[in-house]
Amino acid sequence: MPANFPFYQRLREAGVRKILGFHVPRLFRHDDALRVIEMDVVTRPFVLDFAGAYLGGLPEFSDEAWSMWEAQKHEQFDVRWPKVQEILAALEDFDIHMVDVSPSNIGFAEEAHPPAND
């Protein structure tokens, strides 16, 4: 079974197409033998790629590891980190725990810091 399949299946069964306004690709079908899934293409803003996520809870991490993780994610997302935390909490309502989160799998519609008008 493809690594992402259980996450997209759970969201499909719950009828989720968006999380806090962020598009989630819709799962159409999968092939276990080929280890592929077919889903639609979404535009920004989006939440995708659950390969580094967990269902049913997180593995044990030390407090230090969590602190380092949060500092790294805050640096990656900058002013958008609070919104990312909201999205992660919304996913947890479906028992999806996303730790491999980055700007490539939570994509915002516009840049965090628009270019200055010179």
One Martini backbone bead per residue (centre of mass of N, CA, C, O) as a GRO file, in nm:
protein
  118
    1MET     BB    1   0.097   0.036   0.022
    2PRO     BB    2   0.085   0.349   0.007
    3ALA     BB    3   0.186   0.575   0.238
    4ASN     BB    4  -0.056   0.795   0.187
    5PHE     BB    5  -0.330   0.646   0.178
    6PRO     BB    6  -0.456   0.648   0.474
    7PHE     BB    7  -0.489   0.958   0.482
    8TYR     BB    8  -0.667   1.005   0.231
    9GLN     BB    9  -0.886   0.808   0.316
   10ARG     BB   10  -0.973   0.948   0.576
   11LEU     BB   11  -1.049   1.220   0.440
   12ARG     BB   12  -1.255   1.107   0.243
   13GLU     BB   13  -1.448   0.975   0.452
   14ALA     BB   14  -1.487   1.279   0.582
   15GLY     BB   15  -1.507   1.493   0.336
   16VAL     BB   16  -1.226   1.622   0.279
   17ARG     BB   17  -1.103   1.923   0.090
   18LYS     BB   18  -1.052   2.111   0.345
   19ILE     BB   19  -0.814   2.300   0.558
   20LEU     BB   20  -0.859   2.602   0.645
   21GLY     BB   21  -0.858   2.656   0.312
   22PHE     BB   22  -0.689   2.401   0.239
   23HIS     BB   23  -0.611   2.196   0.004
   24VAL     BB   24  -0.708   1.853  -0.067
   25PRO     BB   25  -0.648   1.583  -0.213
   26ARG     BB   26  -0.832   1.363  -0.405
   27LEU     BB   27  -0.918   1.040  -0.379
   28PHE     BB   28  -0.974   0.779  -0.613
   29ARG     BB   29  -0.728   0.559  -0.626
   30HIS     BB   30  -0.567   0.228  -0.596
   31ASP     BB   31  -0.248   0.025  -0.606
   32ASP     BB   32  -0.085  -0.209  -0.433
   33ALA     BB   33   0.104  -0.345  -0.639
   34LEU     BB   34   0.215  -0.052  -0.748
   35ARG     BB   35   0.209   0.176  -0.532
   36VAL     BB   36  -0.051   0.365  -0.607
   37ILE     BB   37  -0.205   0.688  -0.653
   38GLU     BB   38  -0.510   0.864  -0.726
   39MET     BB   39  -0.526   1.221  -0.776
   40ASP     BB   40  -0.577   1.534  -0.752
   41VAL     BB   41  -0.519   1.862  -0.835
   42VAL     BB   42  -0.381   2.135  -0.655
   43THR     BB   43  -0.396   2.449  -0.523
   44ARG     BB   44  -0.327   2.719  -0.383
   45PRO     BB   45  -0.379   2.628  -0.101
   46PHE     BB   46  -0.201   2.349   0.071
   47VAL     BB   47  -0.230   1.992   0.168
   48LEU     BB   48   0.044   1.753   0.159
   49ASP     BB   49   0.213   1.487   0.218
   50PHE     BB   50   0.201   1.197   0.447
   51ALA     BB   51   0.468   1.021   0.477
   52GLY     BB   52   0.552   1.172   0.775
   53ALA     BB   53   0.307   1.049   0.916
   54TYR     BB   54   0.057   0.974   1.173
   55LEU     BB   55  -0.145   0.725   1.315
   56GLY     BB   56  -0.267   0.732   1.645
   57GLY     BB   57   0.001   0.886   1.695
   58LEU     BB   58   0.304   0.939   1.851
   59PRO     BB   59   0.607   0.912   1.900
   60GLU     BB   60   0.866   0.924   2.104
   61PHE     BB   61   0.981   1.239   2.231
   62SER     BB   62   1.175   1.459   2.338
   63ASP     BB   63   1.176   1.773   2.454
   64GLU     BB   64   1.420   1.858   2.285
   65ALA     BB   65   1.318   1.762   2.011
   66TRP     BB   66   1.064   1.941   2.007
   67SER     BB   67   1.208   2.213   2.033
   68MET     BB   68   1.374   2.185   1.774
   69TRP     BB   69   1.139   2.145   1.583
   70GLU     BB   70   0.989   2.410   1.641
   71ALA     BB   71   1.220   2.601   1.565
   72GLN     BB   72   1.247   2.506   1.273
   73LYS     BB   73   0.952   2.563   1.185
   74HIS     BB   74   0.947   2.861   1.256
   75GLU     BB   75   1.171   2.933   1.055
   76GLN     BB   76   1.035   2.828   0.794
   77PHE     BB   77   0.744   2.998   0.843
   78ASP     BB   78   0.736   3.215   1.041
   79VAL     BB   79   0.447   3.399   1.039
   80ARG     BB   80   0.295   3.111   0.965
   81TRP     BB   81   0.310   2.917   1.209
   82PRO     BB   82   0.030   2.948   1.346
   83LYS     BB   83  -0.129   2.831   1.103
   84VAL     BB   84   0.012   2.559   1.099
   85GLN     BB   85  -0.081   2.476   1.380
   86GLU     BB   86  -0.381   2.471   1.305
   87ILE     BB   87  -0.358   2.252   1.090
   88LEU     BB   88  -0.240   2.032   1.271
   89ALA     BB   89  -0.483   2.028   1.465
   90ALA     BB   90  -0.694   1.951   1.251
   91LEU     BB   91  -0.562   1.678   1.182
   92GLU     BB   92  -0.588   1.558   1.473
   93ASP     BB   93  -0.901   1.521   1.450
   94PHE     BB   94  -0.808   1.262   1.246
   95ASP     BB   95  -0.542   1.129   1.360
   96ILE     BB   96  -0.326   1.326   1.226
   97HIS     BB   97   0.041   1.328   1.239
   98MET     BB   98   0.243   1.599   1.139
   99VAL     BB   99   0.611   1.624   1.116
  100ASP     BB  100   0.683   1.657   0.796
  101VAL     BB  101   0.686   1.977   0.784
  102SER     BB  102   0.658   2.208   0.502
  103PRO     BB  103   0.644   2.436   0.241
  104SER     BB  104   0.582   2.185   0.040
  105ASN     BB  105   0.305   2.075   0.216
  106ILE     BB  106   0.248   2.382   0.306
  107GLY     BB  107   0.079   2.596   0.091
  108PHE     BB  108   0.065   2.916   0.016
  109ALA     BB  109  -0.073   3.164  -0.182
  110GLU     BB  110   0.144   3.356  -0.064
  111GLU     BB  111   0.381   3.538   0.036
  112ALA     BB  112   0.508   3.631   0.338
  113HIS     BB  113   0.708   3.847   0.182
  114PRO     BB  114   0.665   4.092   0.008
  115PRO     BB  115   0.789   4.283  -0.206
  116ALA     BB  116   0.938   4.569  -0.222
  117ASN     BB  117   0.875   4.901  -0.301
  118ASP     BB  118   1.111   5.092  -0.499
   0.00000   0.00000   0.00000
